[in-house]
Amino acid sequence: MPHILIDATVSDPSTINSVSEMQPAVEAMMHRLGIDHIQKICRYQHENGCSLMYVLRNVHCVVHSFPEESLLCVDVFADGVCPQDVVQCIEDFFPCTRVRIKAVVDR
């Protein structure tokens, strides 16, 4: 099962500044990737940015935002999910100037 870590630079940091702005995009991204059986959702609003954590059956999706750095960090651990598909979803749902796969570890 692949564990995928991706960093993305966004062109508009205001789009990743709050849970209310990010949650619809993250959930749409997960739906497109076929990750639909959400068991637990944790949402944390930080002074600058936020974290969304989805714990699913034997998988997870975690997204952290750092608007002051225009940075979005995505961590997906799910069977059958391809790193390139995660990159495409990030590019489709967030205004990115750069998306970089940091690591893919098969667990």
C-alpha positions as CSV (number, residue, x, y, z in Angstrom):
1,M,0.0,0.0,0.0
2,P,1.6,3.3,-1.0
3,H,2.3,6.1,1.5
4,I,2.4,9.3,-0.5
5,L,3.9,12.6,0.7
6,I,3.4,15.7,-1.5
7,D,4.2,19.4,-1.0
8,A,2.4,22.0,-3.1
9,T,3.1,25.8,-3.5
10,V,-0.1,27.7,-4.0
11,S,-0.5,31.0,-5.8
12,D,-3.2,32.3,-3.5
13,P,-2.4,31.6,0.2
14,S,-5.9,32.8,1.2
15,T,-7.3,29.6,-0.3
16,I,-5.5,27.5,2.3
17,N,-6.0,29.7,5.4
18,S,-9.0,28.1,7.0
19,V,-10.8,24.8,7.5
20,S,-14.0,26.2,5.9
21,E,-12.0,27.1,2.7
22,M,-10.1,23.9,2.5
23,Q,-12.5,21.2,3.6
24,P,-14.7,21.1,0.5
25,A,-11.6,20.9,-1.8
26,V,-10.0,18.1,0.3
27,E,-13.2,16.1,0.5
28,A,-13.7,16.4,-3.3
29,M,-10.1,15.4,-3.9
30,M,-10.6,12.3,-1.7
31,H,-13.8,11.4,-3.5
32,R,-12.1,11.6,-6.9
33,L,-9.3,9.3,-5.5
34,G,-11.9,6.8,-4.4
35,I,-11.4,7.4,-0.7
36,D,-15.0,7.7,0.5
37,H,-15.5,5.7,3.7
38,I,-14.6,8.4,6.3
39,Q,-14.6,7.1,9.9
40,K,-13.1,10.1,11.6
41,I,-12.5,13.7,10.7
42,C,-10.3,16.0,12.7
43,R,-10.2,19.7,11.9
44,Y,-7.7,22.1,13.5
45,Q,-7.6,25.8,12.9
46,H,-4.2,27.2,13.7
47,E,-3.2,30.9,14.0
48,N,-1.8,30.6,10.5
49,G,-3.3,27.8,8.5
50,C,-5.1,24.6,9.4
51,S,-4.9,20.8,9.4
52,L,-7.5,18.3,8.2
53,M,-7.1,14.7,9.2
54,Y,-9.3,11.9,7.8
55,V,-8.9,8.4,9.4
56,L,-10.4,5.7,7.3
57,R,-10.4,1.9,7.2
58,N,-6.7,1.1,7.2
59,V,-5.9,4.3,5.4
60,H,-5.6,8.0,6.1
61,C,-5.4,11.4,4.4
62,V,-3.8,14.4,6.2
63,V,-3.5,17.9,4.8
64,H,-1.7,20.7,6.5
65,S,-1.6,24.3,5.3
66,F,1.0,27.0,5.9
67,P,-0.3,30.1,4.2
68,E,2.6,32.3,5.3
69,E,4.8,30.1,3.2
70,S,2.1,29.4,0.5
71,L,2.6,25.7,1.3
72,L,0.2,22.8,1.3
73,C,1.4,19.4,2.6
74,V,-0.5,16.3,1.7
75,D,-0.1,12.8,3.2
76,V,-2.1,10.0,1.7
77,F,-1.9,6.3,2.7
78,A,-4.4,4.3,0.7
79,D,-4.4,1.1,-1.4
80,G,-4.8,1.7,-5.1
81,V,-4.0,5.4,-5.1
82,C,-1.4,6.5,-7.6
83,P,0.9,9.5,-6.7
84,Q,0.3,11.1,-10.1
85,D,-3.5,11.0,-9.4
86,V,-2.9,12.8,-6.1
87,V,-0.8,15.4,-7.8
88,Q,-3.5,15.9,-10.5
89,C,-6.2,16.3,-7.8
90,I,-4.1,18.9,-5.9
91,E,-3.6,20.8,-9.1
92,D,-7.3,20.7,-9.9
93,F,-8.6,21.7,-6.5
94,F,-6.0,24.2,-5.3
95,P,-4.4,27.1,-7.2
96,C,-0.8,25.6,-7.4
97,T,2.3,27.0,-9.0
98,R,4.3,23.9,-8.1
99,V,3.5,20.4,-6.8
100,R,6.3,18.0,-5.8
101,I,6.2,14.4,-4.7
102,K,8.4,14.2,-1.7
103,A,8.2,10.5,-1.1
104,V,6.4,7.3,-2.0
105,V,6.9,4.4,0.4
106,D,5.3,1.1,-0.2
107,R,4.2,-0.3,3.1
